[in-house]
Amino acid sequence: MISEQTDPILEETLFLLKNHDTAVCSGLCTLKRLLHKRISGDSNGDASKINFKQIESRREERTVQELRELQRANPKAHDRISDIVKDDAKAAINPIVIVRCNDEDWLIDGSNRINYWYGQGDKTKKLLINHHMLINFQIAVS
């Protein structure tokens, strides 16, 4: 349980992202780093001023095609396919993570699964999304 907040959707996302980095980093630290990387293209920066009070979350569904259309800093960076993605049951367990910042939705986690299903021709498959909106927060685009 994350003591600073009680949003169960955000809590789930932070738990998933906590294991995303090989470095010792919290889920929020990883979320900030990935968001900054997607928007600015700078993998060394972060969005350290984000706090729990600025995040509103909801759960929704989107198709693979809709997710492919999201803005990404480098769409080719995540075209690799891992073995876990090829197992639909395992891949469908974790939600795709999207953050709304700078008036755009940014794909934070789930690129491999989206690219795999898209490559298989399954563009109408509905995926569970954890969608987080940052309130009164902007990241500079380089």
Backbone bond lengths (Angstrom), bond angles and torsions (degrees), N, CA, C in turn:
res aa  C-N    CA-C-N  psi(-1)  N-CA   C-N-CA  omega(-1)  CA-C   N-CA-C  phi
1 M - - - 1.456 - - 1.531 109.37 -
2 I 1.278 116.65 137.85 1.459 122.51 -179.61 1.521 107.63 -97.42
3 S 1.299 116.85 116.23 1.458 120.62 -170.56 1.524 114.36 -71.25
4 E 1.325 118.68 -26.57 1.460 120.76 -175.81 1.527 113.51 -73.31
5 Q 1.323 118.37 -13.04 1.453 119.83 -176.39 1.517 110.17 -152.73
6 T 1.317 116.56 165.96 1.462 120.34 -178.30 1.525 112.03 -129.18
7 D 1.310 118.06 16.61 1.458 123.00 179.01 1.531 108.36 -77.38
8 P 1.340 119.17 108.39 1.470 120.28 -175.33 1.534 114.12 -64.91
9 I 1.322 118.24 -28.97 1.463 120.60 178.58 1.524 109.55 -71.53
10 L 1.319 116.30 -45.11 1.464 119.73 176.62 1.524 110.05 -64.32
11 E 1.297 117.30 -39.77 1.464 120.96 178.70 1.534 110.84 -59.26
12 E 1.332 116.92 -42.81 1.466 121.05 177.29 1.524 111.04 -62.24
13 T 1.329 116.89 -45.54 1.466 121.22 179.00 1.520 111.20 -60.14
14 L 1.324 117.29 -45.67 1.461 120.54 -178.19 1.523 111.26 -65.55
15 F 1.328 117.41 -34.37 1.458 121.03 175.98 1.534 110.21 -64.18
16 L 1.337 116.62 -44.35 1.463 120.50 179.43 1.529 111.63 -64.33
17 L 1.328 115.96 -42.65 1.464 120.39 -175.99 1.522 112.92 -75.37
18 K 1.315 117.04 -20.72 1.463 121.25 -179.90 1.523 110.79 -58.23
19 N 1.321 116.89 -32.44 1.458 121.52 -179.25 1.529 112.91 -96.16
20 H 1.327 117.31 7.39 1.461 122.90 -177.36 1.520 111.85 -74.40
21 D 1.322 116.65 -36.02 1.463 122.30 -177.12 1.511 111.25 -98.48
22 T 1.333 116.06 147.60 1.454 119.99 174.43 1.521 110.69 -78.24
23 A 1.317 117.23 -25.23 1.464 121.00 177.29 1.529 109.02 -75.09
24 V 1.302 115.76 154.88 1.458 119.66 176.68 1.522 107.17 -72.34
25 C 1.311 115.00 112.14 1.458 120.45 -174.50 1.522 108.17 -154.29
26 S 1.306 116.72 143.31 1.463 119.83 177.84 1.530 109.45 -74.71
27 G 1.317 115.50 166.77 1.459 120.45 176.27 1.518 111.69 -60.82
28 L 1.335 116.77 -39.37 1.465 119.96 179.20 1.523 110.78 -66.91
29 C 1.318 117.24 -40.44 1.470 121.81 176.67 1.533 110.06 -58.46
30 T 1.340 116.30 -44.89 1.465 120.93 179.77 1.521 110.73 -66.10
31 L 1.329 117.49 -42.89 1.463 121.32 177.98 1.528 110.57 -58.37
32 K 1.306 117.24 -45.98 1.464 121.69 179.79 1.533 111.05 -62.04
33 R 1.349 116.13 -44.77 1.463 120.05 -178.72 1.516 111.63 -64.42
34 L 1.333 117.05 -45.80 1.464 120.31 -178.86 1.525 111.74 -66.15
35 L 1.324 116.85 -39.78 1.465 120.04 178.31 1.530 110.15 -62.42
36 H 1.304 117.07 -46.62 1.464 120.58 179.32 1.529 110.30 -61.46
37 K 1.323 116.57 -41.73 1.470 121.09 179.69 1.523 111.16 -62.42
38 R 1.332 117.89 -43.84 1.468 121.16 -178.15 1.527 111.42 -65.08
39 I 1.321 116.15 -41.13 1.466 119.58 -174.62 1.522 112.01 -81.40
40 S 1.325 117.23 -47.78 1.467 119.68 -173.79 1.526 113.25 -93.24
41 G 1.337 116.99 -19.00 1.456 120.25 -176.17 1.519 112.55 82.33
42 D 1.324 117.89 -0.68 1.458 124.01 -178.59 1.527 109.19 -96.83
43 S 1.325 117.05 108.92 1.462 120.02 -177.15 1.524 112.99 -77.07
44 N 1.328 117.61 -9.74 1.462 120.13 -179.70 1.519 113.21 -95.00
45 G 1.303 117.73 -9.64 1.455 120.21 -177.84 1.511 111.71 -88.05
46 D 1.303 115.01 178.42 1.457 119.35 172.82 1.515 108.79 -149.17
47 A 1.295 115.09 176.09 1.460 121.34 177.75 1.520 106.55 -116.10
48 S 1.327 115.21 58.74 1.459 121.99 -167.80 1.520 115.20 -63.76
49 K 1.305 118.12 -15.16 1.466 119.22 -178.61 1.525 113.52 -85.43
50 I 1.319 117.57 -1.49 1.467 120.22 177.01 1.519 108.25 -70.31
51 N 1.327 116.22 134.75 1.458 119.39 173.35 1.531 109.17 -128.38
52 F 1.304 115.71 166.14 1.470 121.52 -174.71 1.528 113.10 -57.31
53 K 1.313 117.28 -32.65 1.467 120.81 -177.71 1.523 112.50 -68.55
54 Q 1.329 117.59 -16.40 1.462 122.02 -178.38 1.526 112.36 -94.03
55 I 1.313 117.78 2.06 1.463 120.76 -174.83 1.520 110.70 -113.15
56 E 1.324 115.95 123.94 1.461 122.62 172.53 1.522 107.29 -113.84
57 S 1.316 116.89 137.44 1.464 120.54 -173.97 1.516 111.90 -124.86
58 R 1.324 114.69 152.73 1.462 120.82 172.61 1.528 108.24 -152.38
59 R 1.312 115.43 159.09 1.456 120.89 177.05 1.524 106.96 -106.36
60 E 1.328 116.52 138.71 1.457 121.17 180.00 1.520 109.28 -151.26
61 E 1.302 116.53 176.51 1.461 122.48 175.05 1.518 108.78 -122.50
62 R 1.334 115.35 143.56 1.466 121.78 172.99 1.518 107.72 -140.39
63 T 1.318 115.40 156.70 1.463 119.35 177.95 1.527 109.99 -81.19
64 V 1.317 115.56 162.11 1.463 121.58 176.08 1.534 109.62 -56.83
65 Q 1.329 117.13 -42.70 1.472 120.62 179.60 1.530 111.03 -60.39
66 E 1.329 117.86 -44.08 1.468 120.84 178.87 1.522 111.22 -61.85
67 L 1.321 116.23 -39.83 1.459 120.17 -178.75 1.530 112.00 -70.22
68 R 1.321 117.23 -33.63 1.464 120.86 177.79 1.526 111.69 -64.10
69 E 1.308 116.72 -24.96 1.461 121.20 -177.09 1.527 113.32 -84.52
70 L 1.324 117.41 -4.77 1.462 119.95 179.88 1.520 111.25 -66.09
71 Q 1.301 115.15 149.01 1.464 122.20 177.74 1.521 109.36 -66.89
72 R 1.335 116.10 128.78 1.463 121.42 174.95 1.518 108.27 -135.06
73 A 1.321 116.45 143.87 1.466 120.49 -178.91 1.519 111.29 -62.24
74 N 1.319 117.95 -39.71 1.455 121.72 -179.13 1.528 108.80 -146.04
75 P 1.328 118.50 89.98 1.462 121.28 -175.68 1.520 114.33 -58.67
76 K 1.321 118.66 -28.11 1.460 121.36 -178.68 1.530 112.31 -78.68
77 A 1.312 117.73 -14.16 1.463 120.92 -175.11 1.523 112.62 -65.75
78 H 1.312 118.22 -23.10 1.458 120.69 -175.87 1.520 111.92 -121.86
79 D 1.309 117.99 38.48 1.456 120.36 178.29 1.530 112.51 -87.20
80 R 1.324 117.23 3.40 1.457 119.80 177.62 1.537 109.44 -73.56
81 I 1.315 116.02 154.33 1.466 121.12 -179.70 1.526 107.88 -123.11
82 S 1.309 116.31 117.67 1.464 119.86 178.62 1.529 109.71 -89.63
83 D 1.321 115.98 162.32 1.462 120.48 -179.05 1.528 112.29 -60.89
84 I 1.321 117.60 -36.04 1.464 119.70 -178.62 1.530 111.68 -65.11
85 V 1.316 116.64 -30.81 1.460 120.47 179.68 1.526 110.58 -66.67
86 K 1.315 116.49 -33.36 1.463 120.33 -177.45 1.522 112.83 -71.60
87 D 1.321 117.30 -12.05 1.459 122.15 176.71 1.530 107.44 -99.94
88 D 1.331 116.74 99.14 1.463 121.91 -175.84 1.520 113.25 -51.17
89 A 1.324 117.52 -41.08 1.458 120.57 -177.37 1.525 111.03 -63.36
90 K 1.332 116.89 -44.76 1.467 120.49 179.43 1.522 110.94 -70.08
91 A 1.312 116.28 -41.68 1.469 120.59 -176.33 1.521 112.10 -67.52
92 A 1.316 117.30 -29.42 1.459 120.57 -177.00 1.523 113.15 -81.95
93 I 1.324 117.58 -9.28 1.467 120.80 -177.79 1.522 111.34 -65.06
94 N 1.320 116.85 -48.50 1.464 120.79 -176.04 1.522 111.09 -88.59
95 P 1.322 116.92 135.74 1.465 118.91 177.91 1.524 111.42 -72.02
96 I 1.319 115.30 156.70 1.462 122.47 171.15 1.534 105.65 -74.75
97 V 1.325 117.56 143.21 1.467 120.90 -178.54 1.528 109.40 -111.11
98 I 1.326 115.22 125.02 1.465 123.01 177.66 1.523 107.79 -125.57
99 V 1.329 116.19 140.29 1.460 120.73 173.66 1.520 108.27 -123.77
100 R 1.323 115.86 133.64 1.464 121.75 175.81 1.523 108.22 -95.25
101 C 1.340 115.27 118.25 1.457 122.38 179.88 1.524 107.14 -150.22
102 N 1.325 117.64 147.95 1.463 121.94 -178.55 1.534 110.61 56.89
103 D 1.317 116.88 33.84 1.475 123.81 178.16 1.523 113.54 62.61
104 E 1.339 117.24 24.70 1.463 121.89 176.45 1.516 109.22 -138.48
105 D 1.336 116.17 152.40 1.456 121.62 173.34 1.517 108.91 -87.89
106 W 1.337 116.53 133.89 1.457 123.04 -178.44 1.518 109.24 -121.32
107 L 1.316 116.39 128.31 1.452 122.58 177.63 1.526 108.49 -75.75
108 I 1.324 116.45 117.99 1.459 121.69 -177.22 1.523 111.17 -99.89
109 D 1.323 117.05 -42.94 1.457 120.55 -178.26 1.525 109.29 -145.93
110 G 1.332 116.54 132.40 1.456 121.44 177.92 1.514 114.31 128.99
111 S 1.327 117.09 3.71 1.475 120.88 -177.34 1.519 112.78 -56.40
112 N 1.326 116.91 -44.07 1.466 119.86 -177.74 1.516 111.31 -60.95
113 R 1.322 116.80 -45.44 1.466 120.52 -179.54 1.524 111.17 -64.80
114 I 1.317 117.41 -42.90 1.464 121.66 179.62 1.524 110.12 -62.37
115 N 1.335 116.81 -47.82 1.461 120.49 -179.42 1.524 111.77 -63.00
116 Y 1.326 117.11 -37.82 1.461 120.44 179.21 1.531 110.36 -63.87
117 W 1.332 116.51 -52.63 1.465 119.68 -178.04 1.535 110.67 -64.08
118 Y 1.303 117.12 -37.62 1.464 120.58 177.31 1.529 110.22 -62.90
119 G 1.335 116.15 -44.59 1.452 121.10 179.07 1.524 113.49 -64.34
120 Q 1.330 116.16 -25.56 1.467 121.21 177.30 1.528 111.55 -83.35
121 G 1.337 116.31 -1.47 1.463 120.56 178.92 1.515 113.75 85.20
122 D 1.329 117.35 10.18 1.465 121.22 -177.43 1.528 109.94 -95.70
123 K 1.324 116.60 72.97 1.463 121.67 -174.26 1.523 113.58 -83.88
124 T 1.344 117.68 -12.41 1.466 120.30 -177.91 1.523 112.38 -103.26
125 K 1.316 117.69 -1.59 1.468 121.51 178.53 1.516 108.71 -57.30
126 K 1.329 116.23 132.32 1.466 121.29 178.42 1.525 109.10 -89.72
127 L 1.323 116.46 130.38 1.453 122.02 179.68 1.516 110.67 -116.48
128 L 1.320 115.96 144.09 1.454 122.21 177.52 1.525 108.60 -76.28
129 I 1.315 115.47 131.83 1.462 122.23 -176.09 1.522 110.01 -119.86
130 N 1.324 117.07 135.27 1.458 122.14 163.80 1.522 105.06 -98.60
131 H 1.322 116.34 110.93 1.469 122.48 -174.71 1.520 108.21 -109.42
132 H 1.337 116.34 119.57 1.461 122.15 -178.20 1.525 108.92 -115.37
133 M 1.322 115.74 130.97 1.458 120.89 179.68 1.528 108.98 -108.86
134 L 1.344 115.53 128.78 1.456 120.16 175.90 1.517 108.42 -89.87
135 I 1.301 115.84 126.40 1.459 122.28 -177.12 1.531 108.82 -98.96
136 N 1.328 116.47 127.57 1.464 122.65 178.51 1.528 112.42 54.74
137 F 1.314 116.33 48.34 1.459 120.59 178.38 1.515 108.90 -144.65
138 Q 1.327 116.91 134.59 1.473 122.65 178.53 1.520 108.35 -131.60
139 I 1.328 116.11 150.20 1.468 122.13 173.80 1.519 107.08 -118.58
140 A 1.315 116.06 132.96 1.469 120.64 179.94 1.514 109.94 -67.07
141 V 1.318 116.02 136.42 1.454 122.50 176.55 1.511 108.18 -96.24
142 S 1.347 115.53 128.31 1.486 117.69 -178.32 1.508 111.16 -89.34
